[in-house]
């Protein structure tokens, strides 16, 4: 019985370990990507740094897409017309909730 338990434990460790390492590497990549992006929002514009080549999507709190713009530079200001309220901004894996006053 002990032999079967040892074999089962060893097989479980061998099968699970690579998946955990791959998941850690994946999340590290996402954190590095999102850490490089900075964002500031006003009623008339969204200023984005570090998102070259990505698409900026703005959603209202109901999930409706309000604006979608391709970011074509490392430092970009996008003209938008946002009403007062809360919005969700998504750029790749970078997601932030913002409030417009």
Residue pairs with C-beta under 8 A, 6 or more apart in sequence:
30 93
33 92
33 93
33 94
34 92
34 93
34 94
36 50
37 48
37 49
37 50
37 51
37 91
37 92
37 94
38 48
38 49
38 50
39 46
39 47
39 48
39 49
39 89
39 91
39 94
39 96
39 98
40 46
40 47
41 47
41 82
41 87
41 89
41 98
41 100
42 100
43 81
43 82
43 83
43 84
43 100
43 101
44 79
44 80
44 81
44 82
45 77
45 78
45 79
45 80
46 56
46 58
46 77
46 78
46 80
46 89
47 75
47 76
47 77
47 78
48 56
48 71
48 75
48 76
48 77
48 78
48 91
49 74
49 75
49 76
50 74
51 71
51 74
51 76
51 91
51 92
51 94
52 71
52 72
52 73
52 74
53 71
53 72
54 70
54 71
54 91
54 92
55 68
55 69
55 70
55 71
55 91
55 92
56 67
56 68
56 69
56 70
56 71
56 78
56 89
56 90
56 91
57 65
57 67
57 68
57 89
57 90
57 91
58 65
58 66
58 67
58 68
58 80
58 82
58 87
58 88
58 89
59 65
59 66
59 87
59 88
59 89
59 90
60 66
60 85
60 86
60 87
60 88
61 85
61 86
61 87
61 88
66 80
66 82
66 87
67 78
67 80
69 78
69 80
71 78
71 91
82 100
83 100
84 100
84 101
85 99
85 100
86 97
86 98
86 99
86 100
87 97
87 98
87 99
87 100
88 95
88 96
88 97
88 98
89 95
89 96
89 97
89 98
